[in-house]
Amino acid sequence: MGKLGVFSYPEIPLDEAIGIIQAVATRMKGQVSRRGVAVALNQSEASGWLSHKLAALHDFGLVEGRGEGRLTALAQRLAFPTDDREMARAKGEAYRSVALFRLLEGRFQGEAPDQAALTVALEEITESPRHQVVKKVGLIRSHLSEAAALRRRPSTAEVAERLTQTLAKEGIAPAEGRLRAQPEAPRERPVPREPSTTFAAEAQPRSRDVGEPAKTPSPLEITVGEMRMVIPRSVSDETLDMAIGLMQSLKRR
């Protein structure tokens, strides 16, 4: 297993670990032993890399028990996910099973650091000398980059599409211009604002003249950063809450 100070970490990519547990689940009925994994992978039981792979399965939280172990519930979700979302959630859980990765995630607020910053962080967290850290930093950074990619913010176009689908469930088909996602521009994005709700047309209340027809209630406008949505005020509270939640996903983490 990979080790820095008292911290262990997997020395193989998570996707490779998933391939191993899929083979174990189908060929060995979920039972995990050195001999069984060697058979499932068609490798020598004496292989040094087999030891690294077995250790990685434990580091990722995919195997429980020693000797004759078994696949965890997390491993089962990774080997046979119901859909892409479950796979992404399970991968995130696997990365968070590694104590060192959790500490680094907190230090860098979920972002993948550059190699220099990560080298310094590993020195401080693991209390390991520089000559040991530099041999490991590349692999650890690769893990952190993969984990950060799972937390990628959806694009404005993706959020716009999801909002349109949400409104469609209420029988509302937004007209052109009702739901607009500004195109991504190759420039620094402004800091997103907290969701705000304002009326599209603000008028001071006044008494209505006798015989004057009642005005249609103004639509509701929701704005987050560069994205703006105008929806009827007749939309349900549940759909409105969902719309605001989706737009909040645009906020930087």
Protein Blocks (a to p, Z undefined) as FASTA:
>chain_A
ZZehjbccdfbdfklmmmmmmmmmmmnnopacfklmmmmnopafklmklmmmmmmmmmno
pagcehjacddfklmmmmmcfblklmmmmmmmmmmmpmklmmmmmmnnopacdfklmmmm
mmmmnopafklmmmmmmmmmmmmmmmmmmmpccdfklmmmmmmmmmmmnopacdehkacc
dddddbddddddddddddfbdcddddddehiacdddddddddehjbccdddfkbcfklmm
mmmmmmmmmpcZZ
